[in-house]
Amino acid sequence: MGLTEQAPETAHPAPTPVPAAHHRPALLAAVLLGGVVGTLVRTLLESALPPGAGAWPWTTFLINVFGSAMLGGLLESLARRGPDRGLRRLIRLGGGTGVIGGFTTYSTFAVEADQLALAGRPILAIGYAVGSIAAGLAAAGLAICAARRMVPHPTPSPGEGR
């Protein structure tokens, strides 16, 4: 179509855009409240089980590995149920971004790895850094595989493709 040509009258109007998540107060509130819950749970666990000086920070390690598994399983399960809208979007943002994002703590992980190195434990620091990332990836991968086996794709209506 040239610059002066007009679209034929049979053309369909452009769909009305859906507001981005950050423009929807309910979704922002879900992320905020979820983040408060996740951060509170993590803080309580880390306060109850602090690492010893120069020792492997097991609490943060397990929080991050568990959170990686939970996020991988949640996102795969939601994706298999259908498009990212409505309740699925609310769960993804409130539960995934909010709760799990607040629960996991890669900033604390980085500080703890640095503290191990500064305490004269560079091999432990490297092991903690590499081990945390590898275990988190493995946990997420296993949870995704589990969700694929446990959560079926929705059955399309007759005449509807996948």
Buried (B, 14 or more C-beta within 10 A) or exposed (E): EEEEEEEEEEEEEEEEEEEEBEEBEEBBBBBEBBBEBBBEBBEEBBEEEEBEEEEBBEBBBBBBBBBBBBBBBBBBBBBBBEEBEEEBBBBBBBBBBBBBBBBBBEEBBEEBBEBBBEEEBEEBBEBBBEBBBEBBEBBBEBBBEBBBEEBEEEEEEEEEEE
